[in-house]
Amino acid sequence: MKPWLRKILGGSVGRPVPLHEIRRSFDEAAGDEEHFPSTIDPRIYHVQLILEYFGDLSGKRILDVGCGKGRFARVLQERCPAARIAALDLSEAMLRFVPAPIGVCSGTMTSLPFASASFDCVYATESLEHAVGISTAVGEMCRVLKPGGKLVIIDKNAEHWGRLKTPEWEKWFRREELEKLLKRDCRQVSSRFISYWEDVEPDGLFLAWLAQK
């Protein structure tokens, strides 16, 4: 990112857009299997990172925040049949593709419709970038997490803003930006660069933030 752009925008980049416009965009895209497939290649490292960090998920309550069609939740459920997974998304059209027995719920990241301390693990994979109110969304993910629970956020690095064609509202993040937000509620917070695929060196585009409450 250009220094002058970082100075103007501070942390996240992207243009504010009304929530209903974002919802409509994803509702309209739900039928596009080419660009929004219902399944995901399990060799994608994002999946492996979540599984490795969370550990044994048997009997655990897991929340996928901004699940889309539930691609990641599907893989986790297949790998850990005893896990109790809930998937939340803004778009009801997207949620129709989420397979049973995964529980689905329509809602926003800034007002999660769950009781505090109700999940053992929470994750958001390339979904926080679509939230309207980043600080509030991170706080909500921490709120619904049980004490000792684990949280994973995977998203794009603001230092590479402009590298991909994205929706005008999409936000990318600086490493320290989300670390600071997570440290308000979590006692262990770290971040690292990750690759998209297994066995490929990170190129700086993707970051993973790991936290334990």
N, C-alpha and C positions, 0 to 999 in steps of 0.2 A: 504494500500500500504506500502511496506517496505520503511523505511527511505532512504536507499541508492538509491532505484529506483526513489523516488521522487526527490532526489538531482540531479540525472543524467538527468531526463526528465523534471524537472520543473513542468509545468502545465499539459497540455493534455498528454495522453499516447496513444500509437499506432504507427505503422510504416508507414512512408510516402509511398504512392502508386500513380502511375500516374492516372489522372482523367479518362482516357479512360478505364482503368482496372475496376474502380469502376462502371462506366456506364455499361460496358459489364456484370458485375456480376449481376446488378439489372435487366438488360434486360433479362438475362437468367432465373432469378428467378421469373419474372412476372407471368408466368403461374402456379406457385406453390401456389395453394390456401390454402394448409395445413399450410405452414409456412409464407405465405404472403397473408392473406385473404383480400377480397375486402371490408369487413364490420368490424365493431368493436363493442364490447359490450358497450352500452352507460353508463353502470355502472362503467366503468373504470374512475378513479378519474381525470385523465388527462383532459378528456372532460369537467367534471364538473368545474374544476379549470379555464379553458379557458372561459367558459360561465359566471362564477361568476365574474371573473376579468374584462372582457370586458363589461359586462352589456348589455343594450338594443342594439341590432345590427341592428334594423330596418333602412334600407336605408344606412347603413354603408358599406364601402369598406373594405374587409378583405382579407389578403394574407396568404395562407398556404405555407410556405417555406420548400421544401423537402417533398412534400405531399405523395409520393409513389402512392398508388392507390386511394388516396383521402378519406381514411376512416374517418378521423376527420372532414374534410370539409363536408362530407356527413351528419354527425350527426348535425353539426352546421347549414347546410342548411335546414334540416328537422325541427330543433327547431326554426329557425329564417328564414322563407321563404322570408322575405323582405330584407335580407342581400344580398349584392353583393360580392360573394366570388370568388377569383382567386386562382388557385392551380398551383404551380411550382414544377417541378422535373427534375432531370438530365436525367432520363430514359423515353423515349417516349413510350416504351412498358408498363411501369407502368401507364402512363397517359391515356392509352386507356381504363382503367377501371374506370376512374373518371366519375361519372354520371352528366348529364345536370341537372340544368342550370349552374353548376359550370364551370367557365371559366378555361381553361388549357393552360399552357405555358411551353415549354421546355427551360431549362436554368440552369445556375450554381448559387450557393449561393454567389459566390464571384463577380458576375457581373449581378445583377438582372436587367432584361430588362424592367424596369419601371422608370417613371419620379420620381424625388425627391418629397417628401411630397404628395404622391398619395394614401396612405392607412390610414384608421382610426385605424386599428388594424392589427398586424402582429404576427404570431406565428410559432414556429418550434418545433415539438414534436419528439424527438429522431432522428433528422435529422442533426443537427449541427455536431454531432459526425462523420458524413461522409464527411464533408467539407474539401476541400484542401485549407487551408488558413483560420484559425479560426478568427483571428483579422479582416481580410477583410470582411468575411461573416457577422460578427456581425455589422460592420460598414455599410454594405449594407442594412441590415434590418432596422437599425436606419435611414438611408438616405431616404428610401421610405416611412417612417412613417411621418404623418402630425404632426405639432406642437400640443401637447396635446394628441397625439395618444398613444395607449398602445401596449406593446410588451410582449409576453410570450415565454420563451425558457424552454423546459423540456428535461432533459438529465440525464445521469448517473454520479454518484459521483466517482471521481478518487480514493478516499480512499478505494473503493471496487473493484478496478481493478483486474481482474482475476476471479471474482465471476461467470461470465457467459462466455460461449463460444461465441466469436464474430469474425467478419472479422478482418484480421490483421491490416487494416488501421483505424479501429474504434478508436475514441478518447473519453476519459471520462474526466470530468472537476472538478477542485477544485472550491469550492464555491466562493472564492475571485477572482479567475481567470476571470470568466465571469462578475462579478460585476465591476471589474476594467475596462473591455472593454466597458461595457454598460454606465458607468459614463462619458465616453468621449462625449457622445451625448445626454444622458437622464438626466433629473433633479431629477427624483425619481426612485431609484433602490433598490430592496430588493431581498432576496432569502430565500428559506425554504425547508426543507425536506418534501417530499410528498410520499404517498403510491400509489401503482398501482391501487388498488381497493377501492371503497367507503367503509367506516366503518371499515377500517383496519389501524392499527397504522403504520406510516412510519418506515421502517427498515434501512434507510440510503442509500439505493441503488439509489433512484431517487431524483433529486433536481429540483426545479422550480425557475427560475429567472424572476421577474416581473419588468417592467420598464415603465415609462411614459416620453414622450419627452417634 
